[in-house]
Amino acid sequence: MLLVVDIGNTHVVMALHDGKTWVADWRIYSDQKKTSDEYFVVVDRMVNHEGFSPTDVDRAIICSVVPNLTRSFQKVVRTLSGIEPLMVSHDTAPGIKRETIPGELGYDLLANAVAVRHLYPKDNCVVLDFGTALTFTTVTKEGDLLGAAIAPGLITAVNSLFHNTAQIPQVMLKVPKHAIGRDSDESIRSGIMFGYVGLVKELIERIEAEVGAAVRVVATGGLSQTIAPLIARIDQVVPQLTLEGLRLIADHLK
């Protein structure tokens, strides 16, 4: 089985693929204070709890945007399964022209681009990833990775309000009934949810103008399914898009 490890700024997402489908997945907080030994205990327990043995893992791939955690999880994989994990880099992107990849592009965005190229090889695509940051990654039907746009994620925006203003409460992000809120909770949810709808629409229009053609918009990430019904421009929501991109990269490298 393939073990995929996607290390983000807020969460580490791990999943097992048996060659046909995803059979298990887990999400834990990214904590740079934890040692590799502590992470090993967590990962080992999760794998066993799902009824699998570490010996079932014969391949692994790691995608990381947190350098301090990269080595920790390399050691975790080695200790868990006895194999050396593959590492995502700008040289490991099937379907994407290497010379078009921006030097500072995050590996998670690269995995998203690989996945949409596989799903929609005849379309210009934009991937919206609703994570710690809201990212827009644009890849053409020719395989050119044009670049990205990055905004604070929805939860990041709410947390910023909560931590930097005296009377703003912490709220759960769900779609409000009205744009004009009558209390703090509804007012914040309106500003964030409806405000981000406008942000997405504006950026998609500008991206299409720069590409000079229509784009297919694919959404992924934690809050994608919550906000997608408000955004008509989203053509499809693929919750496991990043994992699929990493699986494709691993298959390409084996």
C-alpha positions as CSV (number, residue, x, y, z in Angstrom):
1,M,0.0,0.0,0.0
2,L,1.0,3.6,-0.6
3,L,1.3,5.9,2.4
4,V,0.8,9.6,1.6
5,V,1.9,12.3,4.0
6,D,0.8,15.9,3.3
7,I,2.4,18.3,5.8
8,G,0.7,21.7,5.9
9,N,1.0,24.7,8.2
10,T,-2.1,23.7,10.2
11,H,-2.6,20.0,9.7
12,V,-0.7,16.9,8.6
13,V,-2.9,14.7,6.4
14,M,-2.1,11.1,6.0
15,A,-3.8,8.5,3.9
16,L,-3.4,4.9,2.7
17,H,-4.1,3.8,-0.9
18,D,-4.4,0.1,-1.8
19,G,-3.8,0.5,-5.5
20,K,-7.6,0.9,-6.2
21,T,-9.0,3.3,-3.6
22,W,-8.2,5.3,-0.5
23,V,-8.8,2.9,2.4
24,A,-8.0,5.2,5.4
25,D,-7.1,8.8,6.1
26,W,-6.1,10.8,9.2
27,R,-5.6,14.5,10.1
28,I,-3.5,15.7,13.0
29,Y,-2.3,19.1,14.0
30,S,1.1,20.3,12.7
31,D,3.2,20.8,15.9
32,Q,6.8,21.7,15.3
33,K,7.5,21.1,19.0
34,K,6.8,17.3,18.7
35,T,9.7,15.0,18.1
36,S,9.8,12.3,15.4
37,D,9.4,9.7,18.2
38,E,6.2,11.4,19.4
39,Y,4.8,11.5,15.8
40,F,5.8,7.9,15.3
41,V,3.7,6.8,18.2
42,V,0.7,8.7,16.8
43,V,1.0,7.4,13.3
44,D,1.7,3.8,14.4
45,R,-1.5,3.8,16.5
46,M,-3.6,5.3,13.7
47,V,-2.4,2.7,11.2
48,N,-3.0,-0.2,13.6
49,H,-6.4,1.2,14.7
50,E,-7.6,1.0,11.1
51,G,-6.7,-2.7,11.1
52,F,-3.5,-2.4,9.0
53,S,0.0,-3.3,9.8
54,P,3.1,-1.1,9.2
55,T,4.4,-4.0,7.0
56,D,1.4,-3.3,4.7
57,V,3.1,-0.1,3.6
58,D,5.5,-0.7,0.7
59,R,5.6,2.8,-0.7
60,A,5.4,6.3,0.7
61,I,5.5,9.8,-0.5
62,I,5.9,13.1,1.5
63,C,4.8,16.5,0.5
64,S,5.8,19.3,2.9
65,V,5.5,23.0,3.2
66,V,6.9,23.0,6.8
67,P,10.7,22.3,6.6
68,N,11.0,21.7,10.3
69,L,8.6,18.7,10.1
70,T,10.0,17.2,6.9
71,R,12.8,15.3,8.5
72,S,10.6,14.2,11.4
73,F,8.2,12.5,9.0
74,Q,11.0,11.0,6.9
75,K,12.2,9.3,10.1
76,V,8.6,8.3,11.0
77,V,8.1,6.6,7.7
78,R,11.5,4.8,7.8
79,T,10.9,3.6,11.4
80,L,7.3,2.6,10.6
81,S,7.8,0.7,7.4
82,G,11.5,0.3,6.8
83,I,11.3,2.1,3.4
84,E,12.7,5.4,2.2
85,P,9.9,7.8,1.3
86,L,9.7,9.6,-2.0
87,M,9.9,13.4,-1.7
88,V,7.9,15.8,-3.8
89,S,9.9,18.4,-5.7
90,H,9.6,20.5,-8.7
91,D,11.2,17.7,-10.7
92,T,8.4,15.3,-9.8
93,A,5.3,16.6,-11.6
94,P,3.9,14.4,-14.4
95,G,1.9,16.3,-16.9
96,I,3.4,19.7,-15.9
97,K,6.2,21.4,-18.0
98,R,9.1,21.6,-15.6
99,E,10.4,24.9,-17.0
100,T,7.1,26.7,-16.2
101,I,7.0,25.8,-12.5
102,P,7.6,29.0,-10.4
103,G,10.7,28.5,-8.2
104,E,8.8,29.3,-5.0
105,L,5.6,27.3,-5.7
106,G,4.6,25.2,-2.7
107,Y,4.6,21.4,-3.2
108,D,1.0,21.1,-2.2
109,L,0.0,23.5,-5.0
110,L,2.1,21.5,-7.4
111,A,0.3,18.3,-6.3
112,N,-3.0,20.1,-7.0
113,A,-1.9,21.0,-10.5
114,V,-0.8,17.5,-11.3
115,A,-4.2,16.2,-10.2
116,V,-6.3,18.6,-12.3
117,R,-4.0,17.9,-15.3
118,H,-4.9,14.3,-14.9
119,L,-8.6,14.9,-14.4
120,Y,-9.1,17.5,-17.1
121,P,-6.2,17.3,-19.6
122,K,-8.2,19.3,-22.2
123,D,-9.0,22.2,-20.0
124,N,-7.3,25.3,-18.6
125,C,-7.8,24.8,-14.8
126,V,-7.8,26.8,-11.6
127,V,-7.6,25.0,-8.3
128,L,-9.1,26.7,-5.3
129,D,-7.6,25.2,-2.1
130,F,-9.5,26.4,1.0
131,G,-6.8,25.7,3.6
132,T,-4.8,27.8,6.0
133,A,-4.4,30.0,3.0
134,L,-6.9,30.3,0.1
135,T,-4.8,29.5,-3.0
136,F,-5.6,29.8,-6.7
137,T,-3.3,27.6,-8.8
138,T,-3.6,28.0,-12.6
139,V,-2.4,25.4,-15.1
140,T,-3.1,25.4,-18.8
141,K,-4.3,22.6,-21.1
142,E,-0.8,22.6,-22.5
143,G,0.7,21.8,-19.1
144,D,2.1,25.2,-18.3
145,L,1.9,26.0,-14.6
146,L,1.3,29.8,-14.8
147,G,1.4,30.5,-11.1
148,A,-0.8,31.2,-8.1
149,A,-2.7,33.8,-6.1
150,I,-2.7,33.5,-2.3
151,A,-5.1,35.1,0.2
152,P,-5.7,34.4,3.9
153,G,-7.8,31.3,4.4
154,L,-11.4,31.7,5.9
155,I,-10.5,30.3,9.3
156,T,-7.2,32.4,9.3
157,A,-9.3,35.5,8.6
158,V,-11.7,34.7,11.5
159,N,-8.9,33.9,13.9
160,S,-7.2,37.2,13.0
161,L,-10.4,39.1,13.9
162,F,-10.8,37.2,17.1
163,H,-7.2,37.7,18.3
164,N,-6.8,41.3,17.3
165,T,-10.1,42.9,18.3
166,A,-11.5,43.2,21.8
167,Q,-15.2,42.5,21.3
168,I,-15.2,40.1,18.3
169,P,-16.2,36.6,19.3
170,Q,-14.9,33.3,17.8
171,V,-17.5,32.0,15.4
172,M,-18.2,28.8,13.4
173,L,-18.0,29.3,9.7
174,K,-21.4,28.5,8.2
175,V,-23.5,30.3,5.6
176,P,-25.6,33.1,7.2
177,K,-29.2,33.8,6.3
178,H,-28.7,37.5,5.7
179,A,-25.9,39.8,4.4
180,I,-26.8,42.3,7.1
181,G,-26.2,40.7,10.4
182,R,-28.1,41.6,13.6
183,D,-25.5,40.3,16.0
184,S,-21.8,39.8,16.0
185,D,-21.9,36.1,15.0
186,E,-24.0,36.6,11.9
187,S,-22.2,39.8,11.0
188,I,-18.8,38.1,11.0
189,R,-20.1,35.1,9.1
190,S,-21.7,37.4,6.5
191,G,-18.5,39.4,6.0
192,I,-16.3,36.3,5.7
193,M,-18.5,33.9,3.8
194,F,-20.1,36.4,1.3
195,G,-17.0,38.5,1.2
196,Y,-14.9,35.5,0.1
197,V,-17.5,34.7,-2.5
198,G,-16.8,38.1,-4.1
199,L,-13.0,37.6,-3.7
200,V,-13.2,34.3,-5.6
201,K,-15.3,35.7,-8.4
202,E,-13.1,38.7,-8.9
203,L,-9.9,36.7,-9.0
204,I,-11.3,34.1,-11.4
205,E,-12.4,36.8,-13.8
206,R,-9.0,38.4,-13.6
207,I,-7.3,35.0,-14.2
208,E,-9.4,34.3,-17.2
209,A,-8.6,37.7,-18.6
210,E,-4.9,37.0,-18.2
211,V,-5.1,33.4,-19.6
212,G,-7.3,34.7,-22.5
213,A,-9.6,31.8,-22.3
214,A,-12.2,30.2,-20.0
215,V,-11.0,28.1,-17.1
216,R,-12.4,25.1,-15.3
217,V,-12.6,25.8,-11.5
218,V,-12.0,22.9,-9.1
219,A,-12.2,23.4,-5.4
220,T,-10.6,21.4,-2.6
221,G,-9.6,21.9,1.1
222,G,-11.5,21.8,4.4
223,L,-14.2,24.5,3.8
224,S,-14.6,23.9,0.0
225,Q,-17.9,22.0,0.4
226,T,-19.3,24.6,2.8
227,I,-18.7,27.7,0.5
228,A,-19.0,26.0,-2.9
229,P,-22.8,26.2,-3.1
230,L,-22.4,30.0,-2.9
231,I,-20.0,30.2,-5.8
232,A,-21.5,29.4,-9.2
233,R,-18.0,29.5,-10.9
234,I,-16.9,26.4,-9.0
235,D,-17.4,23.5,-11.5
236,Q,-16.4,20.6,-9.1
237,V,-15.4,20.0,-5.5
238,V,-12.8,17.3,-5.1
239,P,-12.0,16.9,-1.4
240,Q,-9.0,14.5,-1.9
241,L,-7.5,16.4,-4.8
242,T,-4.1,17.0,-3.2
243,L,-3.9,13.3,-2.1
244,E,-4.7,12.2,-5.7
245,G,-2.0,14.5,-7.0
246,L,0.5,12.9,-4.6
247,R,-0.6,9.4,-5.6
248,L,-0.1,10.3,-9.3
249,I,3.4,11.6,-8.5
250,A,4.2,8.5,-6.5
251,D,3.0,6.2,-9.4
252,H,5.1,8.3,-11.8
253,L,8.3,7.8,-9.7
254,K,8.0,4.1,-8.9
